[in-house]
Amino acid sequence: MSNVEKILADGELIVTGRLIDASNATLLAQCTLDNEIVKCIYKPIAGERPLWDFQDGNLAQREFAAYLISEYLEMHIVPLTILRDGPFGIGMVQEWIDIDQDIDLAEFFSQDDPQLRKMALFDAVINNTDRKIGHLLPHPDGRLFGCDHGVTFHHEYKLRTVLWQWAGSDLTEDEISSLQALQEILETDESGTLQSLITQTELLSLKSRIDALIKDRSFPLPSTDWPAIPWPAF
């Protein structure tokens, strides 16, 4: 366990503000342990808005599941994320990411950038239904992170994203190898971690999506039965 993870897991969680534009309760917070402070986002399950196509009280678990998939793929594009208790009950706690203010996201999101491509593949794997421009977090050190992964892992194909610039493009050998490695991890997940976070049907659909990506050797195309871009796009 890294020092930051220990502080997020064991530190005193104090709410300092709220992001008012979020549809679910999204609270600014900090965790303090042994005089060390880590800024974070806290999304309590109690503050989740019911959705017609996702089960109630499960968005925080999906955020954590998305973090695990990012780690399994060795992409490291989801900020450190845990589940823990807090002032408003159990919820998701995620390390805060300071973004590079010099990057214009309205221009950046549509570029042929390797890190955006990695994000697009990640979204295809987790079946992200809400990849908005504002969910991209370019860090000043050059890394790219993504946030807001609560509406993911649906068993039906519902990919909605602003990152369609590689639709239908061939996957590289490295990308296919990464997907194959993920297959092996999921098949040997003896602890059943993901099974405790998403439904069995959704887990089977996750494996099927990975199988299809490897078989087709290409990025998916937009669905003709579902809006391909989230609204609002930002």
C-alpha positions as CSV (number, residue, x, y, z in Angstrom):
1,M,0.0,0.0,0.0
2,S,1.4,3.4,-1.0
3,N,1.6,6.2,1.4
4,V,-1.2,8.1,-0.4
5,E,-3.4,5.1,-0.4
6,K,-2.8,4.6,3.4
7,I,-3.8,8.2,4.0
8,L,-6.9,7.9,1.9
9,A,-7.9,4.6,3.6
10,D,-7.0,5.4,7.2
11,G,-7.0,9.2,7.4
12,E,-9.6,11.4,8.9
13,L,-12.0,12.3,6.0
14,I,-13.1,15.9,6.2
15,V,-15.5,17.5,3.7
16,T,-14.4,20.9,2.5
17,G,-16.8,21.7,-0.3
18,R,-19.0,20.5,-3.1
19,L,-19.0,20.4,-6.8
20,I,-22.4,21.8,-7.6
21,D,-22.5,20.9,-11.3
22,A,-22.4,17.2,-10.6
23,S,-25.6,15.2,-10.9
24,N,-24.7,13.0,-7.8
25,A,-23.3,14.3,-4.5
26,T,-19.6,15.0,-5.3
27,L,-17.8,16.4,-2.3
28,L,-14.4,18.0,-2.1
29,A,-12.6,16.6,0.9
30,Q,-9.2,15.9,2.4
31,C,-7.8,12.9,4.3
32,T,-5.4,13.7,7.2
33,L,-3.1,11.1,8.8
34,D,0.0,11.8,10.9
35,N,0.0,15.5,9.8
36,E,-0.1,14.5,6.1
37,I,-2.9,15.7,3.9
38,V,-4.2,14.3,0.7
39,K,-6.9,16.2,-1.3
40,C,-9.7,14.0,-2.6
41,I,-13.2,13.6,-4.1
42,Y,-15.7,11.8,-1.9
43,K,-18.9,10.5,-3.5
44,P,-21.1,8.9,-0.8
45,I,-23.6,6.2,-1.9
46,A,-26.3,8.1,0.0
47,G,-26.0,11.0,-2.4
48,E,-26.4,8.9,-5.6
49,R,-29.3,9.8,-7.9
50,P,-31.3,6.8,-9.0
51,L,-30.9,5.8,-12.7
52,W,-33.3,3.8,-14.7
53,D,-30.7,1.6,-16.3
54,F,-28.2,1.1,-13.4
55,Q,-29.0,-0.5,-10.0
56,D,-29.4,1.9,-7.1
57,G,-26.5,2.4,-4.7
58,N,-23.9,0.9,-6.9
59,L,-22.2,3.8,-8.7
60,A,-19.3,4.0,-6.2
61,Q,-18.5,0.3,-6.7
62,R,-18.4,0.9,-10.4
63,E,-15.9,3.7,-9.9
64,F,-13.7,1.4,-7.9
65,A,-14.1,-1.4,-10.5
66,A,-13.0,1.1,-13.2
67,Y,-9.9,1.9,-11.2
68,L,-9.1,-1.8,-10.9
69,I,-9.4,-2.4,-14.6
70,S,-7.1,0.6,-15.3
71,E,-4.6,-0.9,-12.9
72,Y,-5.0,-4.5,-14.4
73,L,-4.3,-3.0,-17.8
74,E,-1.3,-1.1,-16.4
75,M,-2.7,2.0,-17.9
76,H,-2.9,3.9,-14.6
77,I,-5.3,6.5,-16.0
78,V,-7.8,6.5,-13.2
79,P,-6.7,8.4,-10.1
80,L,-6.1,6.3,-7.0
81,T,-9.6,5.2,-5.9
82,I,-10.9,3.3,-2.8
83,L,-14.2,2.5,-1.1
84,R,-14.5,3.6,2.6
85,D,-16.7,5.1,5.2
86,G,-17.0,8.8,5.6
87,P,-19.1,11.6,7.2
88,F,-22.1,10.6,5.0
89,G,-21.5,6.9,4.9
90,I,-19.8,4.5,2.6
91,G,-18.7,5.9,-0.7
92,M,-15.9,6.3,-3.2
93,V,-12.9,8.3,-2.3
94,Q,-10.5,9.3,-5.1
95,E,-7.3,11.2,-5.1
96,W,-7.7,14.8,-6.4
97,I,-5.8,15.6,-9.6
98,D,-4.6,19.1,-10.4
99,I,-5.0,19.7,-14.1
100,D,-2.7,21.6,-16.5
101,Q,-4.5,25.0,-16.9
102,D,-2.5,25.7,-20.1
103,I,-4.3,22.9,-22.0
104,D,-7.5,23.8,-23.7
105,L,-9.7,20.7,-23.3
106,A,-12.0,21.9,-26.1
107,E,-9.1,21.5,-28.5
108,F,-7.2,18.7,-26.8
109,F,-10.0,16.0,-26.7
110,S,-10.2,15.6,-30.5
111,Q,-6.4,15.2,-31.2
112,D,-4.7,12.0,-32.3
113,D,-2.9,11.7,-29.0
114,P,-1.6,8.4,-27.7
115,Q,-2.9,9.0,-24.2
116,L,-6.4,9.9,-25.5
117,R,-6.2,6.7,-27.6
118,K,-5.4,4.7,-24.4
119,M,-8.4,6.3,-22.7
120,A,-10.6,5.4,-25.7
121,L,-9.6,1.8,-25.4
122,F,-10.2,1.8,-21.7
123,D,-13.7,3.2,-22.2
124,A,-14.4,0.5,-24.7
125,V,-13.4,-2.2,-22.2
126,I,-15.5,-0.8,-19.3
127,N,-18.4,0.3,-21.6
128,N,-18.3,3.9,-20.4
129,T,-21.7,5.6,-21.1
130,D,-20.5,9.1,-20.2
131,R,-17.0,10.1,-21.4
132,K,-17.3,13.9,-21.5
133,I,-14.6,16.3,-22.4
134,G,-14.6,17.6,-18.8
135,H,-13.9,14.1,-17.5
136,L,-10.4,14.3,-19.0
137,L,-7.7,15.4,-16.5
138,P,-4.4,16.3,-18.1
139,H,-1.8,16.6,-15.3
140,P,1.0,19.2,-15.5
141,D,3.6,16.4,-15.6
142,G,2.2,15.2,-18.9
143,R,0.1,12.3,-17.7
144,L,-3.6,12.0,-18.5
145,F,-6.2,10.8,-16.1
146,G,-10.0,10.3,-16.4
147,C,-12.7,10.6,-13.8
148,D,-16.4,10.0,-13.3
149,H,-16.7,6.2,-14.0
150,G,-20.0,5.5,-12.2
151,V,-22.1,4.7,-15.2
152,T,-19.9,1.9,-16.6
153,F,-20.0,-1.9,-17.0
154,H,-23.6,-2.2,-18.3
155,H,-24.3,-5.5,-19.9
156,E,-25.7,-3.9,-23.0
157,Y,-23.4,-2.0,-25.4
158,K,-23.9,1.6,-24.4
159,L,-20.5,3.3,-25.2
160,R,-21.0,7.0,-25.3
161,T,-17.8,9.1,-25.6
162,V,-16.3,12.2,-27.2
163,L,-13.3,10.0,-28.2
164,W,-14.4,8.5,-31.5
165,Q,-11.3,9.5,-33.6
166,W,-10.1,5.8,-33.6
167,A,-13.5,4.2,-34.3
168,G,-12.8,1.1,-36.5
169,S,-9.0,1.6,-36.4
170,D,-6.8,-1.4,-36.0
171,L,-5.5,-2.2,-32.5
172,T,-1.7,-2.4,-32.2
173,E,0.0,-5.6,-31.1
174,D,0.8,-4.0,-27.7
175,E,-2.9,-3.1,-27.2
176,I,-4.0,-6.6,-28.0
177,S,-1.3,-8.1,-25.7
178,S,-2.6,-5.8,-22.9
179,L,-6.2,-7.1,-23.5
180,Q,-5.0,-10.7,-23.4
181,A,-3.2,-10.0,-20.1
182,L,-6.4,-8.6,-18.7
183,Q,-8.2,-11.7,-19.9
184,E,-5.8,-13.9,-17.8
185,I,-6.2,-11.7,-14.8
186,L,-10.0,-11.9,-14.9
187,E,-9.9,-15.7,-15.3
188,T,-7.6,-16.1,-12.3
189,D,-9.4,-13.6,-10.0
190,E,-9.6,-16.0,-7.1
191,S,-10.6,-13.3,-4.7
192,G,-13.7,-12.4,-6.8
193,T,-13.0,-8.7,-6.4
194,L,-14.9,-7.6,-9.4
195,Q,-17.7,-10.0,-8.7
196,S,-18.4,-8.1,-5.5
197,L,-18.6,-4.8,-7.4
198,I,-20.6,-5.5,-10.5
199,T,-23.3,-8.1,-11.3
200,Q,-22.4,-11.6,-12.7
201,T,-24.1,-10.7,-16.0
202,E,-22.0,-7.5,-16.2
203,L,-18.8,-9.4,-15.5
204,L,-19.6,-11.9,-18.3
205,S,-20.3,-9.0,-20.6
206,L,-17.0,-7.4,-19.6
207,K,-15.2,-10.6,-20.6
208,S,-17.2,-10.8,-23.9
209,R,-16.2,-7.2,-24.8
210,I,-12.6,-8.0,-24.3
211,D,-12.9,-11.2,-26.3
212,A,-14.6,-9.2,-29.1
213,L,-11.9,-6.5,-29.1
214,I,-9.2,-9.1,-29.4
215,K,-11.1,-11.1,-32.2
216,D,-12.0,-8.0,-34.2
217,R,-8.5,-6.4,-33.6
218,S,-10.1,-2.9,-33.9
219,F,-11.7,-0.2,-31.9
220,P,-15.5,-0.4,-31.7
221,L,-17.9,1.6,-33.9
222,P,-20.7,3.8,-32.5
223,S,-24.0,2.1,-31.9
224,T,-26.8,2.9,-34.2
225,D,-29.3,2.2,-31.3
226,W,-27.8,4.5,-28.7
227,P,-26.5,8.1,-28.8
228,A,-22.8,7.9,-29.5
229,I,-21.9,11.2,-27.7
230,P,-22.9,12.2,-24.2
231,W,-25.0,15.4,-23.7
232,P,-23.8,17.8,-22.8
233,A,-20.4,16.9,-24.4
234,F,-18.5,18.9,-21.8
